[in-house]
Amino acid sequence: MMKMNKEIQLLLLSACCLCVSSQETLSTGGVLTVVDPPPGDVARQNQELGNLKAICSSCKAVVCTLGIPNDCGAYVVCESGRQPTQLRCPFGTFYNQKENRCDFPSIIKCPNDPCSDPRYPNLVSYQDFRIKEPNCRHYWKCNGKYSAAECCPEGTAYIGRDGACVADKACNASCPRNQETQSAKGTDSYQVTICNGKAKALECPLRMEVRINEVFYGRANAKTCGPSPKIAKPCSSRSTLTTIRSQCVGKQSCTVTADPSLYSDPCPGIDKYLLINYICKPGCNLKSKDGKTFYNEANVAEIQKCSHGTRFDSELCTCVRSGSVTPLCQLEVLITFNDKENKDVQNEANSPVWINAKSIEKFNGYGTFRGKSSVTIPFYSGNDNLSRKFGIQIRIFVMAQGPSKQILLTNCNNDTSKYPNASSLEVYINRTTSSSSIHMRIINNDNTITALALPIKIKEWTNVLFRFDGSYLHGTLQHINKGTTKVQEDKASVAFSGNMMTNSGPLKIGSCTDFVDGLYAFIDEIQISFCKVTLPMKGAN
């Protein structure tokens, strides 16, 4: 077995300790050395909820994404009213706080990179301390002062105590690798002048990409690409930057021509030229999968998602805002009350949306709502997507008790509203002795009310779906007709104009006032989505 160097031993010895403060370990020479927690212990320390909440205390927006101190590869998603969630960048990348994305370590230059840590001046490589889904072939190698992802050859595994890849038949993990290529060009900028009718190639070294910073097409003086007749004032085309960026995006080299037919003509009759400023950057290691999700070339199996209202931009190598992108149709909220082992009510959808349940008793796969019961969803606080399109489905059994008006769903503003009639979105049940109905009401920005109503059976299971597509409000109710034993379906639609008024309060299943118009019902399932449009049962023929 090869002899361990001092830095590897310090990392391994301290990684075995559970304490999170500075630790004492014995170095190779037997001298007592004080070292701080290495990457492995930092990851365990940061997972503690108290530490994540302390980081999120600086978040002033509805949702923030923040880097975690002392751990280059981790970050936390902070959302108002919910528990913080720690996430880790794909193998081979660190978190870039400035650009809110994961990127190569040499680009980010994380101050806590172990390879630049003065305590480990001779560090060559170290273990990848991933708590979730560890890979036996993964390890980090110091490339100068920065960590670089490496994979052991097939049939071997990285052994931290040896600092080497060792034969291991049990290690059969896949390990796609994406290495950086260092270049003499680095991030220096280059300026190219292309005279009218001429062409030039913008070039970068291997595994580097052309990134266009600025483009000027027109004429600013008589000297450049001249001599030229004197001009009264400079002229330039604003659209040329977008055209040339799209021509060169993701390419190691691209040829650009100063051709008036390719761009808008800012000054007809004037001899024009191109001035292009560009840099060479490592190619984007994040690749788009379907426009909404993306993956890192170093780990193709680990798919990441852009947040709602954003899309992945291959040129910028990050998620950007886009009002024109249609979100993937998936549930943001799914509550079934089926987990018998856990008394807490949780969101079971594959989404980061946190919910807060209050005074709900779970029994036989459904939740019991008795006046003060509610489910609060802070994610929808003032959410613009909710004001454009959404679907809400609830399977409910209304009890024959409680007040005559019972709130099923509302976006009431808890800060300023004393009563739910101040909310811009409200679904409520009007229960009477003769007949009962369920109502949906939306208020637009002009304070115009749009509403619809459908009959609902008391003490019978009913599927309720309310859908808002921006132009119409649709309501559908389904229940089993006891006489025919078939599904009976009632529908209603009403036109809507303008935009739904957004409240700053959260979306809530149940009342905002607890006692005035609280809900008395059993609920079997709750689904909420920006694109939910169907019910589980087909209508009767």
C-alpha positions as CSV (number, residue, x, y, z in Angstrom):
1,M,0.0,0.0,0.0
2,M,1.4,3.4,-1.0
3,K,2.3,5.8,1.7
4,M,-0.3,8.6,2.4
5,N,0.7,12.2,2.2
6,K,0.0,14.5,5.1
7,E,-2.9,16.3,3.4
8,I,-4.8,13.2,2.4
9,Q,-4.4,11.8,6.0
10,L,-5.7,15.0,7.5
11,L,-8.7,15.0,5.2
12,L,-9.5,11.4,6.0
13,L,-9.0,11.5,9.7
14,S,-11.1,14.6,10.2
15,A,-13.8,13.2,7.9
16,C,-14.3,10.3,10.3
17,C,-15.1,12.6,13.2
18,L,-18.7,13.7,13.8
19,C,-17.9,17.0,15.5
20,V,-18.3,20.1,13.5
21,S,-16.0,22.5,15.2
22,S,-12.2,22.6,14.8
23,Q,-10.7,19.1,15.5
24,E,-7.4,17.7,16.7
25,T,-5.9,15.0,14.6
26,L,-2.4,13.3,14.4
27,S,-0.5,14.1,11.3
28,T,1.7,11.5,9.5
29,G,4.7,12.4,11.7
30,G,2.7,12.0,14.9
31,V,2.5,15.8,15.6
32,L,-0.8,17.1,16.9
33,T,-2.4,19.2,14.2
34,V,-5.5,21.4,14.5
35,V,-7.6,21.3,11.3
36,D,-11.1,22.6,10.4
37,P,-13.8,20.2,9.2
38,P,-13.0,18.9,5.7
39,P,-15.6,18.7,2.9
40,G,-17.2,15.6,4.3
41,D,-17.9,17.0,7.7
42,V,-18.9,20.4,6.2
43,A,-21.6,18.6,4.2
44,R,-22.9,16.9,7.3
45,Q,-22.8,20.1,9.3
46,N,-24.7,22.1,6.6
47,Q,-27.5,19.6,6.5
48,E,-28.5,20.6,10.0
49,L,-31.8,22.5,9.8
50,G,-30.6,25.3,12.1
51,N,-27.7,26.1,9.9
52,L,-29.8,26.3,6.8
53,K,-32.4,28.5,8.5
54,A,-29.6,30.9,9.6
55,I,-28.4,31.1,6.0
56,C,-32.0,31.7,4.8
57,S,-32.5,34.5,7.3
58,S,-30.8,36.9,4.8
59,C,-33.4,36.0,2.1
60,K,-35.8,39.0,1.6
61,A,-37.6,37.7,-1.5
62,V,-40.3,35.0,-1.8
63,V,-37.6,32.5,-3.1
64,C,-33.8,32.8,-2.8
65,T,-31.0,30.4,-3.8
66,L,-27.9,30.9,-1.7
67,G,-24.5,29.3,-1.5
68,I,-23.5,27.6,1.7
69,P,-20.4,28.8,3.5
70,N,-17.4,26.4,3.7
71,D,-19.0,24.0,1.1
72,C,-18.3,25.0,-2.5
73,G,-20.6,22.4,-4.1
74,A,-23.7,23.0,-2.0
75,Y,-26.5,25.6,-2.0
76,V,-29.8,26.1,-0.2
77,V,-33.2,27.0,-1.7
78,C,-35.1,29.4,0.7
79,E,-38.8,29.9,0.3
80,S,-40.9,32.1,2.6
81,G,-42.9,30.0,5.0
82,R,-41.2,26.7,4.2
83,Q,-38.3,24.6,5.5
84,P,-35.1,25.4,3.6
85,T,-33.9,22.7,1.2
86,Q,-30.2,21.9,0.7
87,L,-29.1,20.8,-2.8
88,R,-25.7,19.9,-4.2
89,C,-24.3,20.7,-7.6
90,P,-23.6,17.8,-10.0
91,F,-20.3,16.1,-9.7
92,G,-17.6,18.2,-11.3
93,T,-19.1,21.6,-10.5
94,F,-19.3,24.1,-7.7
95,Y,-22.1,26.6,-7.0
96,N,-21.7,30.1,-8.5
97,Q,-23.5,32.5,-6.3
98,K,-23.1,35.5,-8.6
99,E,-24.7,33.8,-11.6
100,N,-27.0,31.4,-9.6
101,R,-25.8,28.2,-11.3
102,C,-23.3,25.4,-11.0
103,D,-20.1,25.8,-13.0
104,F,-16.5,24.7,-13.2
105,P,-14.4,25.3,-10.1
106,S,-11.7,27.2,-12.0
107,I,-14.4,29.6,-13.2
108,I,-16.0,30.1,-9.8
109,K,-12.7,30.2,-7.8
110,C,-14.4,29.2,-4.6
111,P,-12.3,30.5,-1.6
112,N,-12.9,27.2,0.2
113,D,-11.7,24.9,-2.6
114,P,-9.6,22.2,-0.8
115,C,-7.0,22.5,-3.6
116,S,-6.3,26.1,-2.7
117,D,-6.5,25.6,1.0
118,P,-3.1,26.7,2.6
119,R,-3.4,23.9,5.1
120,Y,-2.9,21.3,2.3
121,P,-0.1,22.7,0.2
122,N,0.8,19.2,-1.2
123,L,-2.7,17.9,-1.8
124,V,-3.0,16.0,-5.0
125,S,-6.5,14.4,-4.9
126,Y,-9.3,13.8,-2.4
127,Q,-12.6,11.8,-2.0
128,D,-15.9,13.1,-3.3
129,F,-17.8,13.5,0.0
130,R,-21.4,13.0,-1.3
131,I,-23.9,11.8,1.2
132,K,-26.5,11.0,-1.4
133,E,-25.7,8.7,-4.3
134,P,-22.0,8.3,-3.7
135,N,-20.0,7.0,-6.7
136,C,-17.1,4.7,-6.0
137,R,-15.2,6.0,-9.1
138,H,-15.6,9.7,-8.3
139,Y,-12.8,11.8,-6.9
140,W,-11.4,15.3,-7.2
141,K,-7.9,16.0,-8.5
142,C,-6.1,19.3,-7.9
143,N,-5.4,21.1,-11.1
144,G,-3.3,23.9,-9.9
145,K,-5.3,25.7,-7.2
146,Y,-8.7,24.4,-8.3
147,S,-10.5,21.0,-8.0
148,A,-11.3,19.1,-11.1
149,A,-13.6,16.1,-11.4
150,E,-12.0,12.8,-12.2
151,C,-13.1,9.2,-12.6
152,C,-11.2,6.0,-11.8
153,P,-10.8,3.5,-14.7
154,E,-13.5,0.8,-14.9
155,G,-12.9,-2.0,-12.4
156,T,-11.3,0.3,-9.9
157,A,-12.5,2.5,-7.1
158,Y,-11.0,5.6,-5.5
159,I,-9.7,4.8,-2.0
160,G,-9.3,8.0,0.0
161,R,-6.7,6.6,2.5
162,D,-4.5,5.6,-0.4
163,G,-5.2,8.7,-2.6
164,A,-5.4,6.4,-5.6
165,C,-7.6,4.2,-7.7
166,V,-7.5,0.6,-6.5
167,A,-8.8,-2.6,-8.2
168,D,-12.3,-3.3,-7.0
169,K,-14.6,-5.8,-8.8
170,A,-17.6,-4.6,-6.9
171,C,-17.3,-1.0,-8.3
172,N,-19.3,-1.0,-11.5
173,A,-20.7,2.5,-11.4
174,S,-20.9,4.5,-14.6
175,C,-18.8,7.6,-14.6
176,P,-19.1,10.0,-17.5
177,R,-16.4,12.6,-17.2
178,N,-16.2,16.2,-18.4
179,Q,-12.8,17.8,-18.0
180,E,-11.9,21.4,-18.3
181,T,-9.3,22.5,-20.8
182,Q,-7.2,25.4,-19.6
183,S,-6.3,27.9,-22.3
184,A,-3.8,30.6,-22.7
185,K,-6.6,32.8,-23.8
186,G,-8.4,32.5,-20.5
187,T,-10.9,35.3,-20.2
188,D,-9.0,38.0,-22.1
189,S,-11.2,39.9,-24.5
190,Y,-10.4,40.2,-28.3
191,Q,-11.6,42.8,-30.7
192,V,-12.0,42.1,-34.4
193,T,-12.6,44.6,-37.2
194,I,-14.3,43.3,-40.4
195,C,-14.6,45.6,-43.3
196,N,-17.6,45.7,-45.6
197,G,-17.9,42.5,-47.7
198,K,-15.1,40.7,-45.8
199,A,-15.2,37.8,-43.4
200,K,-13.2,36.7,-40.5
201,A,-13.1,33.7,-38.2
202,L,-13.5,34.2,-34.4
203,E,-11.5,31.3,-32.9
204,C,-10.9,29.8,-29.5
205,P,-8.8,26.8,-28.4
206,L,-10.0,23.3,-28.0
207,R,-13.0,22.9,-25.6
208,M,-13.4,26.6,-25.4
209,E,-16.4,28.6,-26.8
210,V,-16.7,32.0,-28.4
211,R,-18.7,34.3,-26.2
212,I,-19.8,37.6,-27.9
213,N,-19.6,40.6,-25.6
214,E,-20.3,43.6,-27.9
215,V,-21.0,44.1,-31.6
216,F,-21.0,47.4,-33.6
217,Y,-22.2,47.4,-37.2
218,G,-22.4,50.7,-39.0
219,R,-19.9,53.5,-39.2
220,A,-18.6,55.7,-36.4
221,N,-15.8,57.5,-38.2
222,A,-14.3,58.0,-41.7
223,K,-11.0,56.4,-40.9
224,T,-11.9,52.7,-40.0
225,C,-12.0,50.6,-43.1
226,G,-11.5,53.8,-45.0
227,P,-10.9,56.3,-46.2
228,S,-14.6,57.0,-46.3
229,P,-16.6,60.2,-47.0
230,K,-17.2,62.2,-43.9
231,I,-20.5,61.3,-42.1
232,A,-22.8,63.7,-40.4
233,K,-23.2,61.4,-37.3
234,P,-22.4,57.8,-36.4
235,C,-24.9,55.2,-37.3
236,S,-25.3,51.6,-36.1
237,S,-27.6,48.6,-36.1
238,R,-29.0,47.4,-32.8
239,S,-30.1,43.9,-34.0
240,T,-26.6,42.8,-35.1
241,L,-25.6,41.6,-31.6
242,T,-28.4,39.1,-31.4
243,T,-27.8,37.8,-34.9
244,I,-24.0,37.2,-34.4
245,R,-24.5,35.8,-30.9
246,S,-26.9,33.2,-32.3
247,Q,-24.5,32.4,-35.1
248,C,-21.6,31.7,-32.7
249,V,-23.3,30.3,-29.6
250,G,-21.7,27.0,-28.4
251,K,-19.0,27.0,-31.1
252,Q,-15.2,26.8,-30.8
253,S,-15.0,29.0,-33.9
254,C,-17.4,30.9,-36.2
255,T,-17.0,32.9,-39.3
256,V,-18.6,36.3,-39.4
257,T,-19.2,38.4,-42.6
258,A,-19.8,42.1,-42.8
259,D,-22.6,41.7,-45.3
260,P,-25.4,44.4,-45.4
261,S,-27.9,41.8,-46.5
262,L,-27.5,39.9,-43.2
263,Y,-28.3,42.7,-40.9
264,S,-30.6,45.7,-40.7
265,D,-29.2,48.7,-42.6
266,P,-28.8,51.6,-40.2
267,C,-27.5,54.0,-42.8
268,P,-28.2,53.1,-46.5
269,G,-25.5,54.2,-49.0
270,I,-22.8,54.4,-46.3
271,D,-19.9,51.9,-46.4
272,K,-20.2,50.0,-43.1
273,Y,-18.0,47.7,-41.0
274,L,-18.2,45.3,-38.0
275,L,-16.5,45.7,-34.7
276,I,-16.8,42.5,-32.5
277,N,-15.5,42.1,-29.0
278,Y,-15.4,38.5,-27.7
279,I,-13.8,36.2,-25.1
280,C,-13.0,32.5,-25.0
281,K,-14.7,30.6,-22.1
282,P,-14.9,27.0,-21.2
283,G,-17.8,25.4,-23.0
284,C,-21.0,25.2,-21.1
285,N,-21.0,21.9,-19.2
286,L,-24.8,22.3,-18.6
287,K,-26.8,20.9,-21.5
288,S,-30.5,21.5,-22.2
289,K,-32.7,18.4,-22.1
290,D,-36.1,19.8,-23.1
291,G,-35.8,23.6,-22.6
292,K,-37.1,23.4,-19.0
293,T,-34.7,20.8,-17.5
294,F,-30.9,20.4,-18.0
295,Y,-28.1,18.2,-17.0
296,N,-24.4,18.4,-16.3
297,E,-22.1,16.5,-18.8
298,A,-20.2,15.1,-15.8
299,N,-23.4,13.4,-14.6
300,V,-26.0,12.9,-17.3
301,A,-28.3,11.0,-15.0
302,E,-28.8,13.9,-12.6
303,I,-31.5,16.0,-14.2
304,Q,-32.0,19.6,-12.8
305,K,-35.0,21.8,-13.2
306,C,-35.4,25.5,-14.0
307,S,-37.9,27.2,-11.7
308,H,-41.4,28.2,-13.0
309,G,-41.4,31.1,-15.3
310,T,-37.9,30.4,-16.5
311,R,-36.2,28.3,-19.2
312,F,-32.7,27.0,-19.8
313,D,-30.6,29.3,-22.0
314,S,-27.8,27.4,-23.7
315,E,-25.9,30.6,-24.6
316,L,-26.0,32.0,-21.1
317,C,-25.6,28.5,-19.6
318,T,-28.2,29.2,-16.9
319,C,-32.0,29.5,-16.3
320,V,-33.5,32.8,-17.5
321,R,-36.9,34.4,-17.1
322,S,-39.2,33.9,-20.1
323,G,-42.9,34.8,-20.2
324,S,-43.3,32.8,-23.4
325,V,-42.2,29.4,-22.1
326,T,-45.1,27.0,-21.2
327,P,-44.3,25.2,-17.9
328,L,-44.1,21.4,-18.0
329,C,-47.4,19.9,-17.0
330,Q,-46.8,18.5,-13.6
331,L,-48.5,18.7,-10.2
332,E,-47.1,21.3,-7.8
333,V,-49.2,20.0,-4.9
334,L,-50.4,16.5,-4.3
335,I,-51.9,15.5,-0.9
336,T,-53.4,12.0,-0.4
337,F,-53.4,11.6,3.4
338,N,-52.3,7.9,2.8
339,D,-49.1,7.8,4.8
340,K,-50.2,6.0,8.0
341,E,-46.7,6.0,9.5
342,N,-46.4,9.8,9.5
343,K,-49.0,12.0,11.2
344,D,-47.8,15.1,9.4
345,V,-49.6,16.1,6.2
346,Q,-47.0,16.5,3.4
347,N,-46.8,17.4,-0.2
348,E,-46.3,14.2,-2.2
349,A,-45.8,15.8,-5.6
350,N,-42.3,15.8,-7.3
351,S,-41.8,19.5,-6.6
352,P,-40.1,21.7,-4.1
353,V,-43.4,23.3,-2.9
354,W,-43.7,23.2,0.9
355,I,-47.1,23.1,2.7
356,N,-48.1,23.8,6.2
357,A,-51.0,21.8,7.6
358,K,-52.9,22.8,10.7
359,S,-55.4,20.8,12.9
360,I,-56.0,18.0,10.3
361,E,-56.6,14.5,11.6
362,K,-55.6,11.7,9.2
363,F,-58.0,8.7,9.2
364,N,-58.4,5.8,6.8
365,G,-56.6,7.6,3.9
366,Y,-58.4,11.0,4.2
367,G,-58.0,14.2,6.1
368,T,-60.6,15.5,8.6
369,F,-61.3,19.2,8.4
370,R,-63.2,20.6,11.4
371,G,-63.5,24.4,11.2
372,K,-60.0,25.4,12.2
373,S,-58.3,22.9,9.9
374,S,-56.3,24.2,6.9
375,V,-53.5,23.7,4.5
376,T,-51.4,26.8,3.7
377,I,-49.2,26.9,0.6
378,P,-46.9,29.9,0.7
379,F,-45.5,29.1,-2.8
380,Y,-48.6,30.7,-4.3
381,S,-48.2,34.0,-2.4
382,G,-48.6,36.6,-5.1
383,N,-47.6,34.0,-7.7
384,D,-48.1,35.5,-11.2
385,N,-48.5,32.0,-12.8
386,L,-51.6,31.5,-10.6
387,S,-53.1,34.6,-12.0
388,R,-52.9,33.4,-15.6
389,K,-53.7,29.6,-15.6
390,F,-54.2,26.9,-13.0
391,G,-56.2,23.9,-12.1
392,I,-57.4,22.7,-8.6
393,Q,-58.9,19.3,-8.0
394,I,-60.2,18.2,-4.6
395,R,-62.1,15.0,-3.7
396,I,-64.4,15.9,-0.9
397,F,-67.1,14.6,1.4
398,V,-69.0,17.6,2.9
399,M,-70.3,17.0,6.4
400,A,-73.8,18.0,7.5
401,Q,-72.5,20.4,10.1
402,G,-70.8,23.8,10.5
403,P,-71.7,27.2,9.2
404,S,-73.8,27.6,6.1
405,K,-70.9,29.2,4.2
406,Q,-67.7,27.2,4.3
407,I,-64.4,28.2,2.6
408,L,-62.8,25.4,0.6
409,L,-60.0,27.5,-1.0
410,T,-58.9,31.1,-0.8
411,N,-55.9,33.4,-1.4
412,C,-56.9,35.7,1.3
413,N,-54.3,38.2,2.5
414,N,-53.6,37.2,6.1
415,D,-51.8,40.5,6.8
416,T,-54.7,42.9,5.9
417,S,-57.9,40.9,5.4
418,K,-60.1,40.1,8.3
419,Y,-62.6,38.3,6.2
420,P,-62.2,36.0,3.2
421,N,-64.5,38.2,1.0
422,A,-61.4,40.4,0.5
423,S,-59.6,37.6,-1.4
424,S,-59.4,37.7,-5.2
425,L,-59.8,33.9,-5.5
426,E,-62.4,32.0,-3.4
427,V,-64.1,28.6,-3.6
428,Y,-66.8,28.1,-1.0
429,I,-69.6,25.8,-0.2
430,N,-73.1,27.2,0.5
431,R,-74.8,24.5,2.6
432,T,-78.6,24.7,3.2
433,T,-81.3,22.3,4.3
434,S,-83.0,22.1,0.9
435,S,-80.0,22.2,-1.5
436,S,-76.3,22.9,-1.4
437,S,-74.0,24.4,-4.0
438,I,-70.3,25.1,-4.5
439,H,-69.1,28.5,-5.8
440,M,-66.0,29.8,-7.4
441,R,-65.3,33.5,-7.6
442,I,-62.4,35.5,-9.1
443,I,-61.9,39.3,-8.9
444,N,-59.9,41.0,-11.7
445,N,-57.6,44.0,-11.5
446,D,-60.6,46.3,-12.2
447,N,-62.5,44.8,-9.2
448,T,-64.9,43.0,-11.5
449,I,-66.3,39.8,-10.0
450,T,-66.6,36.6,-12.2
451,A,-68.4,33.7,-10.5
452,L,-70.0,30.3,-11.2
453,A,-71.9,27.8,-9.1
454,L,-72.7,24.1,-9.3
455,P,-74.9,21.9,-7.1
456,I,-73.1,19.6,-4.7
457,K,-74.3,16.7,-2.7
458,I,-73.9,16.7,1.1
459,K,-72.5,13.6,2.7
460,E,-71.4,12.1,-0.7
461,W,-67.9,11.8,-2.2
462,T,-67.5,14.4,-5.0
463,N,-64.7,15.2,-7.3
464,V,-64.4,18.9,-7.7
465,L,-62.3,20.5,-10.5
466,F,-62.0,24.3,-11.0
467,R,-59.9,25.4,-13.9
468,F,-58.9,28.9,-15.0
469,D,-57.3,29.3,-18.4
470,G,-57.0,33.1,-18.4
471,S,-60.1,33.6,-20.6
472,Y,-62.7,31.3,-19.0
473,L,-63.5,29.9,-15.6
474,H,-64.5,26.2,-15.8
475,G,-66.1,24.1,-13.1
476,T,-66.7,20.4,-13.1
477,L,-68.2,18.2,-10.4
478,Q,-68.5,14.4,-10.4
479,H,-70.2,12.0,-8.1
480,I,-71.7,8.5,-8.3
481,N,-75.4,8.5,-9.1
482,K,-76.9,6.1,-6.5
483,G,-79.8,5.2,-8.8
484,T,-77.7,4.3,-11.9
485,T,-74.3,3.6,-10.1
486,K,-72.7,5.7,-12.9
487,V,-70.7,8.8,-12.8
488,Q,-72.8,11.9,-12.9
489,E,-71.0,15.0,-14.1
490,D,-72.1,18.7,-13.8
491,K,-70.3,21.4,-15.7
492,A,-70.3,25.2,-16.0
493,S,-68.2,27.8,-17.7
494,V,-68.1,31.6,-17.6
495,A,-66.1,34.1,-19.6
496,F,-63.4,36.2,-17.7
497,S,-61.8,39.4,-18.8
498,G,-58.7,41.2,-17.5
499,N,-56.2,39.6,-15.1
500,M,-56.9,38.0,-11.8
501,M,-55.9,40.3,-8.9
502,T,-53.0,38.7,-7.0
503,N,-52.9,38.9,-3.2
504,S,-49.7,38.8,-1.2
505,G,-51.3,36.2,1.2
506,P,-50.7,32.4,0.6
507,L,-53.1,30.0,-1.0
508,K,-55.1,28.2,1.6
509,I,-57.3,25.1,1.7
510,G,-59.8,26.1,4.4
511,S,-60.8,29.4,6.0
512,C,-58.6,32.4,6.8
513,T,-60.6,33.1,9.9
514,D,-60.9,29.6,11.4
515,F,-64.2,30.0,13.1
516,V,-66.4,32.3,11.0
517,D,-66.6,30.1,7.9
518,G,-64.3,27.1,8.5
519,L,-64.6,23.9,6.5
520,Y,-66.3,20.8,7.9
521,A,-65.4,17.9,5.5
522,F,-63.4,14.8,4.8
523,I,-60.9,15.3,1.9
524,D,-59.4,12.3,0.2
525,E,-57.1,14.1,-2.3
526,I,-55.9,17.6,-3.2
527,Q,-54.1,18.4,-6.5
528,I,-52.9,21.8,-7.7
529,S,-51.2,22.5,-11.0
530,F,-50.6,25.2,-13.5
531,C,-52.0,22.9,-16.2
532,K,-54.4,20.5,-14.4
533,V,-57.4,20.0,-16.7
534,T,-58.8,16.5,-16.2
535,L,-60.6,14.4,-13.6
536,P,-60.0,10.8,-12.8
537,M,-63.5,9.5,-13.7
538,K,-65.2,9.7,-17.1
539,G,-68.6,11.3,-17.3
540,A,-71.8,9.3,-17.6
541,N,-73.0,8.5,-21.1
